């Protein structure tokens, strides 16, 4: 029998539901509709094919990535140093060089380009957003993805 002022007995914690594994569903990890249950808790949980090996095909050019970064910087409370650490411990000097580069392939060899592309792709999938028409055109035109070198720096030798 319980005393009048005795604390109530502790309850057992509620059983947690098992989360769907990443391997279930489609191979790309994309959701099937806006209201579908999310198998992820954050963008970090999204796994892309080829991401671990570093050979994920890139379909956004450098200008697109720089534009997305500038939009991201306008969010209140956003800190670039925290973001660089989150996307792969990117050096601030590398980031600055990438942001100062110009053109659609300027800075393509920079590690910031690949890390930022992976981040934005994971966020797009996590939020359930569709691919842009430009992205779809790039997928059709560049089957293996955009090259990861600045095309303006390539040497062309002409026979004399």
N, C-alpha and C positions, 0 to 999 in steps of 0.2 A: 504494500500500500504506500502511496506517495504522501509525503508530508505536504502541508498546506503551502509553504513558501519554497519548496524544493524546485530546482530547475527542471524543465521538461526533458525527457530523454532525447538524446541526439538521434536524428533521423539518418538513415543510410543515404548517401548521395544518389541522385537519380542516375539511372543507367544511360550512358551516352550512345547515340545512334552511330553505327558504323558509317564512315564517309565512303562514297564511291571512289574506287581506285582510279588512277589516271589512265589505266589501260582500257577501262570500259568505255563503251560508246565509240564515236568516230576516231579515226587515227589522228586527226589534226587537233582534237580536243575542243572543237568548236561546239557551241551550244546549238540546240535545235529550236530556236525561238527565244523571244525576249523573256518570257516568263518561265522558262525551263529552270529546273533546280541547278544551282551552281555547284559543281564539284570542287570549286576552289574557294579558299578563304581570302586570298589576295592575288595580285598579279604575279607574285613570286612562285606561286604554286603551279602556274601554267608551264607545261613542258613542251617545247617545240622540237620537231624532228630535225636532227642535225645540229642542234644548239650545243650539246655537250662536246662535240668534236670540233666546233668552231667553223663548220662549213654550211651553215644555214644560208640558203640563197636570199639575197637582198633584192627587194623590188621597189624600194623608195630611194630616189637619188639624194645626194648630199644636201641640196637646197631644201628638199622636203624635210629632212631630218633637222636641219638648222631652224626652219620655220616652226616645226613642232616644239623644239627646245625653247624658242623665244616665247611661244604661247604658254608653255609650261612655266616659264619664269615669271609670268604676269599673275600667276595664282598667288593669293595671299598666304604668307607663311612659308613659301617655297624657299629652300636653301640649296644652292647649287652644289655646295660641298657635300651635303648629305646625299643628294641625288647621285653624284658621281661615285660615292662610296657604295650606294645601293646597287648600281647597275654593273659593278665589276671593279671597284676600287681604281677608277680612272684618275690619272694624274691631272691636276689642274692645268699644267702647262700644255699637255696634249689637248685638253678640252679647248683652251684658248686658241691654239693653232688651228684646230678644226673650225671653230667659229669664225676665224679671220679668213679662212680659205674662201675662194669664190668659184662659182660655176657648179654645174650639176655633178661633176666628178672631182671637184676640188676638195681634197681631204679624204678621199675614199680609202686611202691606205692607212689612215689614222685609226687607232683602236677605239676612239670615241664614236666613230661612225657605226661600227659593228655593234658595240655595246648599246648605244642609244636606239639603233634599229630593233634589236632584240627586245629592249624595254618597251618601245612603242607598239611592237607587234603583240607582246604579251598583254599589254593594257587593252589593246583593241579586242583581242579575243576574250579577255576577262569581262569587259564591258558589253560584249555581244554586238559590237559595231560592225557594219558591213565594210567591204573593201571599196576604195574609191575607184572611179572609172580609170584614172591614170594608173593606179596600181594594177588593175586588171589588164590594161594595155601592156604594161611592163612585163607582166607574167607571160603574156602571149608572145611578146617580142624577144625577151631574154629568158629562155627556158631554164638556164642554169643560174639565173640571177644576174644582177648588174656586176660588172667587174669591180674588184676592190683595189684599183689603182687609178691614179689621176691620168686621164687620157691625154691631157694637154702636155704632160711631161714625157710622152713616148717619143722615141727617136725614129725617124723614117730615113732609111738609106736609099738613095736613088743611084742607079747605075750611071756611070759617066761614059 
